[in-house]
Amino acid sequence: MTTPQHTIGSGFGYRSTVDDVLSGIDLSGKTAVVTGGGSGLGLATTRALARAGAQVLVPARRQAAAKEALDGIDGVGTDDLDLADLDSVRAFADRFLASGRTIDIMINNAGVMACPETRVGPGWEAQFATNHLGHFALVNRLWPAIAAGGGRVVAVSSGAHGMGMHWDDIHFAHGYDKWQAYGQAKAANVLFAVHLDALASKDGVRAFSVHPGSILTPLQRHLPKEDMIEAGWIDESGRPADPTFKTPEQGAATAVWAATSPRLAGMGGVYCEDGDIAGPAVEGGEGGVHAHATDPVQAARLWALSAELTGVDAFAAAR
């Protein structure tokens, strides 16, 4: 059954933190995988899940840096993973499956934003390839462990999903715009969760997408300082200047809530923000999810395209 895309009165809000949403929740005996869990939102996510008792595995492109950032946190391990390299995705998934572990929580957190035009693999646009295709291949390759865990998959999206898909030029071969490419990748994250939930719910696995809000993290590494000053995000000294921005612990709260909240039992396929299921976006308003990003027809179209590009589809035999 499709979960309605409207708030459920969770009791959480814009300033809720990871500790707020995990209050009273014991994750002992649970295994979580958090991509990019060694910095920014991912680091806040990893710390929170580990504090609640979960065993957390952080696969990262810069494994040494992740290991250093996570040093001293009990119950956390690292591995090597480059989402822009499908061979790396396959190798990581093979190592994990060989360990015999199951996955209760899968958080697709890693990503890049507004980077200069970059091509990876067979010429794919890097933001779509890293933020979406890499995670698509990863979840499909890890599917036996995810299905056995019967847990949740959370795709970290953005309010930028409103820019939508560029179906006629997915890889921006005919003119690159860094923000349009980012928006497309974030729309793909939402559509991925919609279709994964439709396919996986029969196995007890539910999928969600989330908007963390505006937060200053290493995600902004490709943006010139002058641009962020002009946007009002930081001041001349580089300190945060926008009072509406969240802390990493506030920004990570919605992903952690979607991954663990008992209130979401039996639900899935929805876009969440501020610690609750989001309502529909309203023209001229703030927040909410745009209809094109939760359209099951577009979600199925993206899934088919992604399976064709990556050569991976754990559900192909079932359809």
C-alpha positions in Angstrom: 0.0 0.0 0.0 1.3 3.5 -0.9 2.1 5.7 2.1 0.4 9.1 1.9 2.8 12.0 1.3 1.7 14.1 4.3 2.9 14.8 7.8 2.1 12.4 10.6 2.7 14.7 13.6 5.9 13.1 14.7 6.6 15.7 17.3 9.9 16.6 15.7 10.8 19.7 13.8 13.4 21.9 12.1 15.7 22.1 15.1 15.4 18.5 16.3 18.7 16.6 16.6 19.8 13.1 16.1 19.7 12.5 19.8 16.1 13.8 19.9 14.9 11.4 17.3 16.8 8.5 18.8 15.5 9.1 22.4 14.4 5.8 23.8 15.5 3.7 20.8 18.0 0.9 21.3 19.8 -0.3 18.2 21.8 -3.0 19.9 22.3 -5.9 17.6 21.6 -3.8 14.5 24.0 -3.3 11.6 24.0 0.0 9.7 25.9 1.0 6.6 26.4 4.7 6.1 28.1 5.8 2.9 30.3 8.9 3.4 29.8 8.4 7.2 33.2 10.0 8.0 32.4 13.6 7.5 29.7 16.2 7.7 26.1 14.8 8.0 27.5 11.3 7.6 29.7 11.7 10.6 26.9 13.0 12.8 24.7 10.1 11.6 27.4 7.5 12.3 28.1 8.9 15.8 24.4 8.9 16.6 23.7 5.4 15.4 26.7 4.0 17.3 25.7 5.8 20.5 22.3 4.0 20.2 24.1 0.7 20.1 24.3 -0.1 16.4 27.4 -1.6 14.7 28.1 0.9 11.9 30.2 0.3 8.8 31.4 3.4 6.9 32.5 2.7 3.3 34.4 5.7 2.0 36.5 6.9 -1.0 39.1 8.3 1.4 39.1 5.4 3.9 42.2 6.7 5.8 40.5 10.0 6.4 37.3 8.3 7.5 39.2 6.1 9.9 40.9 9.1 11.4 37.6 11.0 11.8 35.9 7.9 13.4 38.8 7.0 15.7 37.6 6.3 19.2 33.9 5.7 18.4 33.0 2.2 19.6 31.2 -0.1 17.2 32.3 1.6 14.0 34.4 0.2 11.1 35.5 1.4 7.7 36.0 0.0 4.3 37.0 1.2 0.8 34.3 2.4 -1.6 34.3 4.8 -4.6 30.7 5.3 -5.7 31.9 6.7 -9.0 33.6 3.4 -9.8 31.3 0.4 -10.3 34.2 -2.0 -9.9 34.8 -0.5 -6.5 31.1 -0.9 -5.7 31.2 -4.5 -6.7 34.3 -5.2 -4.7 32.9 -3.7 -1.6 29.6 -5.5 -1.9 31.4 -8.8 -2.5 33.5 -8.3 0.7 30.4 -7.5 2.7 28.3 -10.4 1.5 31.2 -12.7 2.1 31.2 -11.7 5.8 27.7 -13.2 6.2 26.4 -10.0 7.9 22.9 -8.6 7.3 22.0 -5.0 7.0 19.2 -3.4 9.1 19.9 0.2 8.2 21.3 1.4 4.9 21.8 5.2 4.6 22.9 6.5 1.2 24.5 9.7 2.4 27.7 10.2 0.4 27.6 12.7 -2.5 29.1 15.6 -4.4 27.5 19.0 -5.1 27.9 21.6 -7.8 31.3 20.2 -8.9 33.0 21.3 -12.1 32.0 19.3 -15.2 33.5 15.8 -14.5 33.1 12.6 -16.4 33.5 9.2 -14.8 33.2 5.6 -16.1 32.0 5.5 -19.7 31.5 9.3 -19.7 28.8 9.7 -17.2 28.1 13.0 -15.5 29.8 12.7 -12.1 27.0 14.0 -9.8 24.4 11.6 -11.3 26.9 8.8 -11.4 28.1 9.3 -7.8 24.9 10.4 -6.0 22.5 8.1 -7.8 24.0 5.4 -10.0 26.7 4.4 -7.5 24.1 4.0 -4.7 21.7 2.2 -7.1 24.3 -0.4 -7.9 25.4 -0.6 -4.2 21.9 -1.3 -2.9 21.2 -3.8 -5.6 24.4 -5.7 -5.0 23.9 -5.6 -1.2 20.3 -6.7 -1.6 20.7 -10.2 -0.2 22.0 -8.7 3.1 19.4 -5.9 3.1 16.6 -8.3 2.5 17.8 -10.7 5.2 17.9 -7.7 7.6 14.4 -6.6 6.7 15.2 -3.0 7.6 15.2 0.3 5.9 17.0 2.1 3.1 17.3 5.9 3.3 18.4 8.1 0.4 19.7 11.5 1.4 18.2 14.0 -1.2 17.8 17.8 -1.1 15.3 20.5 -1.7 17.1 20.8 -5.0 15.2 17.8 -6.2 12.6 20.3 -7.5 14.8 20.9 -10.6 13.8 17.5 -11.8 15.2 15.0 -14.4 16.7 15.9 -17.7 15.5 12.8 -19.5 16.6 14.1 -22.9 20.2 14.6 -21.7 20.8 12.7 -18.5 24.6 13.2 -18.6 24.5 16.8 -19.8 26.4 16.0 -23.0 25.0 19.1 -24.6 25.8 21.8 -22.0 26.7 21.4 -18.4 25.1 23.3 -15.6 26.4 22.3 -12.1 23.3 23.2 -10.3 20.9 21.5 -12.7 23.1 18.4 -12.6 23.0 18.5 -8.8 19.2 18.9 -8.8 18.8 16.0 -11.2 20.9 13.8 -9.0 18.8 14.7 -5.9 15.5 14.1 -7.8 16.9 10.7 -8.8 17.5 10.0 -5.1 13.8 10.6 -4.4 12.6 8.5 -7.4 15.0 5.7 -6.4 13.4 5.4 -2.9 9.9 5.5 -4.5 10.6 2.5 -6.7 12.8 0.6 -4.3 10.0 0.7 -1.8 7.5 -0.6 -4.4 9.8 -3.5 -5.1 11.1 -4.3 -1.7 8.1 -3.8 0.6 7.0 -7.4 0.0 10.3 -8.5 1.6 9.7 -6.3 4.6 12.3 -3.7 3.5 11.1 0.0 3.3 12.8 2.9 1.6 12.6 6.6 2.2 14.2 9.8 0.9 15.1 12.8 3.1 15.9 16.4 2.8 18.4 17.3 5.6 18.0 21.1 5.3 20.8 23.6 4.7 24.0 22.9 6.5 27.6 23.9 6.0 29.6 20.8 5.5 32.4 19.5 3.3 29.7 19.1 0.6 30.4 22.7 -0.3 34.0 22.0 -1.2 33.5 22.9 -4.9 31.9 26.3 -4.2 34.0 29.4 -4.3 34.1 31.4 -1.0 32.9 34.5 -2.8 29.8 32.7 -4.0 28.9 31.5 -0.5 29.4 35.0 0.9 27.2 36.5 -1.9 24.5 33.9 -1.1 24.7 34.9 2.6 25.8 31.5 3.8 29.1 32.7 5.4 30.7 36.0 6.3 34.1 37.3 5.1 35.9 35.3 7.8 34.2 32.0 6.7 31.9 31.7 9.7 28.2 30.7 9.2 26.1 33.8 8.5 22.7 32.4 7.8 20.8 31.8 11.1 18.4 29.4 9.3 21.2 26.8 8.6 21.1 23.7 10.7 24.0 22.1 12.6 25.2 18.7 11.3 23.4 17.0 14.2 20.1 18.7 13.2 20.7 18.1 9.5 21.3 14.4 10.1 18.2 14.0 12.3 15.7 13.3 9.5 17.8 10.5 7.9 18.2 8.9 11.4 14.5 9.3 12.1 13.6 7.7 8.8 16.0 4.8 9.4 14.8 4.0 13.0 11.4 5.5 14.0 8.8 3.1 15.1 6.2 5.6 13.8 7.2 4.6 10.3 6.4 0.9 10.7 4.5 -0.3 7.6 5.3 2.9 5.7 7.7 3.7 2.9 8.4 5.4 -0.4 7.9 8.9 1.0 10.1 12.0 1.1 10.8 13.3 4.6 12.1 16.6 6.1 12.4 18.1 9.6 11.8 14.8 11.3 8.5 14.0 9.7 7.0 13.0 6.4 6.9 16.0 4.1 3.8 17.4 2.5 3.5 18.3 -1.2 5.5 21.3 -2.3 3.4 24.5 -2.8 4.3 27.0 -5.5 6.1 29.9 -3.9 6.4 28.1 -0.6 9.2 26.5 1.4 9.9 22.8 1.6 7.7 19.9 0.6 8.2 17.4 -2.2 7.5 18.1 -5.9 5.1 15.8 -7.6 7.5 14.8 -10.4 9.9 13.3 -7.8 7.3 10.9 -6.4 5.7 10.0 -9.7 5.8 6.1 -9.9 6.0 6.2 -13.7 9.1 8.4 -13.6 10.5 6.2 -10.7 10.1 3.1 -12.8 11.6 4.8 -15.8 14.7 5.8 -13.8 15.0 2.3 -12.3 15.0 0.7 -15.8 17.6 3.3 -17.1 19.8 2.8 -14.0 19.7 -1.0 -14.3 20.6 -0.7 -18.0 23.5 1.7 -17.3 25.0 -0.3 -14.3 24.1 -3.8 -15.4 22.7 -4.5 -12.0 19.1 -5.2 -10.9 18.4 -7.4 -7.9 14.7 -7.6 -8.8 14.9 -8.4 -12.5 13.9 -12.0 -12.0 10.9 -11.1 -9.9 9.3 -8.9 -12.5 
